[in-house]
Amino acid sequence: MSPLDLGSVDTDRLLRDYGQLEGRELLQALVGELPGQLAVTSSFGAESAVLLALAAEVDPALPVIFLDTGELFDETLDYRHQLERLLGLTNVVTVRPTDEEREQAEELWRTDPDLCCELRKVRPLARAVRGYTALVDGRKRAHGFQRGAVPTLQVVSGTVKVSPLAHWGEEQIEAAFIARGLPRHPLVAQGYRSIGCWPCTRPTAPGESPRAGRWAGMAKTECGIHTTLVLGTDGAGI
Ligand code: SF4
């Protein structure tokens, strides 16, 4: 069995009834369909405030899973608390690698970033999402690479995967920031447009994809949490 058990959920009907929705409407519908079975995963990165704001508008008590790899920017940790307070989110859960995983991953980003991500991200998240039927993420087609075809709703490897902003472009995201008065991640002002662990993130130049600053200079474009059985096999990641 996959890590998540869909049990009696009629996934064909979910796709048929809600596959054409997006944004808050999609979240609202699925929260109604799958009460207590849906969680949001968030990096509290450059664009995360928009998805989190939509989630808070639907239900501020929705579980929000925040993965603290031990190598995040201090600004991200501060931003998490800022957004949590501002949006009134009451159920943000911080997930961390075990001490053993952190010891094994020490400085591993230099020599084996795939194993580093496995230890710091994939395994801790796999533990955290056990028991949830549907997982919501902030992936967008506009970010390109393996995200270029991500749908708003799909069922992969036993997980209902929900990407309410899959079709949103930069202008729509920007408009949502402005309309809701959302604060920016502090590093955005320094040119960071996709923000993960500090050793593997750099600012991007105008014209580059937002995700060009992740694992720059390497073939790697995803951390693995969406390319493994943790969150499905469609090839993307936080
Ligand atoms: S993004 Fe970099 S530092 Fe973070 S877990 Fe992956 S390889 Fe390690």
Boltz pocket constraint, residues with backbone or C-beta under 6 A from the ligand:
constraints:
  - pocket:
      binder: B
      contacts: [[A, 69], [A, 71], [A, 108], [A, 109], [A, 112], [A, 113], [A, 114], [A, 116], [A, 117], [A, 118], [A, 120], [A, 121], [A, 196], [A, 197], [A, 198], [A, 199], [A, 200], [A, 223]]
      max_distance: 6.0
